Amino acid sequence: MSDEFRRNLLGPEPTLLPAEPEITAQLDAGQEAVDLAAKYPTSSLLWAVLADEAFAEGRVIESYAYARTGYHRGLDALRRHGWRGTGPVPFEHEGNRGFLRALYALGRAAGAIGETEEAQRIDTFLRDSDPAAAAAIEAR
């Protein structure tokens, strides 16, 4: 765990979602995210991939919808794993990356359609979850 998440010993512990090795293996094997999302609809990672694909193709509204779905699926998962609305969700933990990618994609799409307040809210949420997440997502 990085020092960034150890600095507040009185704050909430980082939330760590389970990794999805079966999903990443299928994506790596060339399976389409759209087909996998029908099989694994609770995976934030798949919705984030769909949001990225749509955004790259200029389908911003579809990207927004995919990202919004991934964001909500991720919130559900975070709550099931003890998150109470605040606290770190470190990007360095593989299981958290789908949610953080969906969150990033939602902010990006919100900004692209002029939903400035939503984009700012999402940016704050992303930074509060992990200050290094946006740079890590942009670097991939």
C-alpha positions in Angstrom: 0.0 0.0 0.0 1.4 3.4 -0.9 2.2 6.0 1.7 -0.6 8.2 0.3 -3.1 5.8 1.9 -1.3 5.3 5.2 -1.1 9.0 6.1 -4.4 9.2 8.1 -4.4 6.5 10.7 -7.7 7.7 12.1 -9.4 7.7 8.7 -11.3 4.8 7.0 -9.3 1.9 5.7 -8.9 1.6 2.0 -11.7 -0.3 0.3 -10.4 -3.2 -1.8 -12.7 -4.8 -4.4 -12.0 -8.3 -5.6 -10.1 -8.7 -8.8 -11.9 -10.1 -11.9 -9.2 -12.4 -13.4 -11.8 -14.4 -15.4 -13.0 -11.2 -17.1 -9.5 -9.7 -17.7 -8.4 -13.1 -19.2 -11.3 -13.1 -21.6 -10.7 -9.5 -22.6 -7.0 -10.3 -23.1 -8.1 -13.3 -25.3 -9.9 -10.9 -27.6 -13.5 -11.3 -26.4 -15.6 -8.2 -26.9 -16.6 -6.2 -23.9 -20.1 -5.8 -25.2 -20.6 -9.6 -25.2 -18.9 -10.0 -21.8 -21.1 -7.2 -20.2 -24.2 -9.3 -21.0 -22.5 -12.2 -19.2 -21.1 -10.2 -16.3 -23.4 -7.1 -15.9 -22.1 -6.2 -12.5 -18.5 -5.7 -13.7 -17.5 -2.0 -13.6 -14.4 -2.9 -15.6 -16.5 -4.0 -18.6 -18.7 -0.9 -18.5 -15.5 1.2 -18.3 -14.1 -0.5 -21.4 -17.3 0.1 -23.3 -17.3 3.7 -22.2 -13.7 4.1 -23.4 -14.5 2.4 -26.8 -17.5 4.6 -27.3 -15.7 7.8 -26.4 -12.8 6.9 -28.7 -15.3 6.5 -31.5 -17.0 9.9 -30.8 -20.1 8.3 -29.3 -20.1 10.6 -26.2 -23.6 10.0 -25.1 -23.1 6.2 -25.2 -19.9 6.6 -23.4 -21.7 8.6 -20.7 -24.3 5.9 -20.3 -21.8 3.1 -20.2 -19.7 5.0 -17.6 -22.8 5.8 -15.5 -23.7 2.1 -15.4 -20.1 1.1 -14.4 -20.1 3.8 -11.8 -23.3 2.6 -10.2 -22.2 -1.0 -10.4 -19.0 0.0 -8.7 -20.8 1.9 -5.9 -22.8 -1.2 -5.2 -19.7 -3.3 -5.0 -17.9 -0.8 -2.8 -20.8 -0.7 -0.4 -20.9 -4.5 -0.3 -17.2 -4.4 0.7 -17.6 -2.0 3.6 -17.2 1.4 2.0 -19.4 4.0 3.7 -19.2 6.9 1.3 -15.7 8.1 2.1 -12.2 6.7 2.2 -9.5 5.6 -0.2 -10.2 3.4 -3.1 -6.6 2.8 -4.4 -5.9 2.4 -8.1 -2.9 0.3 -7.3 -5.2 -2.5 -6.2 -6.3 -4.2 -9.4 -9.8 -5.0 -8.2 -10.5 -1.2 -7.8 -9.5 -0.3 -11.3 -12.8 -1.0 -13.1 -14.7 1.3 -10.8 -12.1 4.1 -11.0 -11.9 3.8 -14.8 -15.7 4.1 -14.9 -15.6 7.1 -12.6 -12.9 8.7 -14.8 -14.9 7.9 -18.0 -18.0 9.4 -16.4 -16.3 12.7 -15.6 -14.7 12.8 -19.1 -18.0 12.3 -20.8 -19.9 14.7 -18.5 -17.3 17.4 -19.4 -17.7 16.6 -23.1 -21.4 17.2 -23.0 -21.1 20.4 -20.9 -22.3 19.0 -17.6 -19.7 21.0 -15.8 -20.9 20.5 -12.2 -21.1 16.7 -12.7 -17.6 16.7 -14.2 -16.2 18.6 -11.2 -18.0 16.4 -8.7 -16.6 13.3 -10.4 -13.1 14.8 -10.5 -13.3 15.5 -6.7 -14.6 12.0 -6.1 -11.8 10.5 -8.2 -9.1 12.5 -6.4 -10.6 11.7 -3.0 -10.6 8.0 -3.9 -7.0 8.0 -5.1 -5.1 11.2 -5.9 -2.9 9.3 -8.5 -5.8 7.5 -10.2 -6.4 10.0 -13.1 -2.7 10.1 -14.1 -2.5 6.3 -13.9 -5.6 5.9 -16.1 -4.4 8.5 -18.6 -1.0 6.7 -18.8 -2.4 3.4 -19.8 
